């Protein structure tokens, strides 16, 4: 059965393949999702601004505009979560879409269970959290107001940078943050700055050593190779 969050969701599906739209309609509707369809970028932009969807599922290969450009145009005007669903699996395509403002990226073919989980994750992130500083994911807990972090009840000492990275990942739980996005947020530098990418990798490694039971097989901070990192949305 779908939860209350799922029943409330209005989903705009943007894909030029009618079979994909039909599949998503048939698969998501039983969970209480209200589906609106668009087959091209022009139609998608109109519906995104007039039907006020809760989340947008967007293909990149549209006939009248590239999906990355659609994402960028949407993000300039609205904050609606955007999940990319595309056959493009090259890391450059993923980075471009995420940097343009997409909140998540799935490649076709995909599992419906994973898509449902991604939808739940993006919607959780759009529930205001600034007034609720406490977070918990599996055995990892923290309190933003006190800047404290515990793993299985034991306090963990983090450096200010490690804490800032963890907080950034928590605030974007389930979302892949690109290297460029993290470097900009944490150090206010661009990716070309000398040594900055190495510094990010080292800091992530140190953070994993402190919070992961097995840093070589992380359960919390996951890597999207060549793209970035995300916090596993396990609650």
C-alpha positions, -999 to 999 in steps of 0.1 A, spaced: 0 0 0 12 35 -7 19 60 21 2 93 26 32 111 9 28 89 -22 -9 95 -24 -5 132 -24 21 133 -52 13 149 -86 39 136 -111 46 152 -145 61 125 -168 81 140 -197 91 115 -224 87 113 -261 81 76 -260 45 68 -256 53 33 -243 74 47 -215 46 72 -205 21 44 -205 43 21 -184 49 48 -158 12 57 -157 3 20 -152 30 14 -127 27 46 -106 -11 50 -105 -17 20 -82 4 38 -56 -19 68 -57 2 90 -79 -16 115 -101 1 114 -135 3 142 -161 20 135 -194 41 156 -218 58 143 -250 80 173 -257 99 201 -239 75 228 -250 45 210 -235 65 201 -204 74 237 -197 38 248 -200 26 220 -177 53 225 -152 43 261 -147 5 256 -148 -3 222 -133 21 227 -104 34 191 -101 51 179 -69 78 161 -89 89 159 -126 102 127 -142 122 140 -173 138 122 -202 169 139 -217 163 129 -254 133 151 -262 126 160 -299 125 198 -295 151 206 -267 177 187 -249 166 176 -214 196 193 -197 184 227 -212 149 219 -200 162 212 -165 181 245 -165 151 265 -176 129 248 -151 153 254 -123 156 291 -131 119 295 -123 107 267 -99 121 244 -72 101 214 -81 122 182 -77 134 168 -111 143 131 -115 160 123 -148 151 90 -165 173 85 -195 190 60 -216 222 81 -215 245 64 -190 278 83 -196 290 102 -165 293 135 -184 256 133 -191 248 127 -154 271 155 -143 256 179 -168 220 171 -157 228 173 -120 248 205 -123 219 220 -143 196 214 -113 183 178 -115 178 162 -81 184 126 -92 193 105 -122 182 70 -132 192 52 -164 169 31 -185 162 2 -181 152 8 -144 135 -11 -116 102 3 -105 111 -3 -69 142 19 -72 122 46 -90 96 46 -61 124 48 -36 140 78 -55 107 96 -56 102 91 -18 137 104 -12 134 136 -33 101 144 -16 116 139 18 142 165 9 116 190 0 100 189 35 116 219 53 143 206 78 158 239 90 135 239 121 142 202 127 179 199 132 180 163 144 187 136 118 189 98 119 197 73 91 202 37 103 227 39 131 240 73 121 225 101 142 233 138 146 220 171 160 227 201 138 219 225 166 246 210 188 269 199 160 271 164 175 272 131 156 269 96 170 273 61 154 255 33 172 252 56 202 289 64 204 300 101 199 321 107 168 346 136 166 345 153 132 366 181 119 346 212 108 350 203 72 340 167 77 309 179 96 300 204 69 302 176 42 281 153 63 255 180 69 254 188 32 249 152 23 222 148 50 204 179 37 204 163 2 197 128 14 195 104 -15 206 130 -40 238 126 -60 259 157 -53 285 163 -80 321 170 -72 316 205 -85 285 211 -63 303 199 -32 335 218 -38 315 250 -44 293 245 -13 321 235 11 351 255 -1 336 281 -24 360 271 -52 357 256 -86 367 222 -96 398 234 -114 414 248 -82 447 230 -76 444 201 -53 407 207 -44 394 174 -59 421 155 -40 411 173 -8 374 163 -14 384 126 -18 406 126 12 380 143 34 353 118 23 377 90 30 384 103 65 347 108 71 340 72 61 367 59 84 349 76 113 312 67 105 313 35 85 316 0 99 334 -10 68 349 20 50 358 -1 20 321 -10 16 303 21 28 267 19 39 261 57 44 282 77 19 279 61 -15 300 69 -46 286 75 -80 318 69 -100 330 99 -119 300 120 -107 299 125 -70 285 113 -37 252 107 -20 239 97 15 220 65 13 183 72 22 179 45 48 155 55 76 
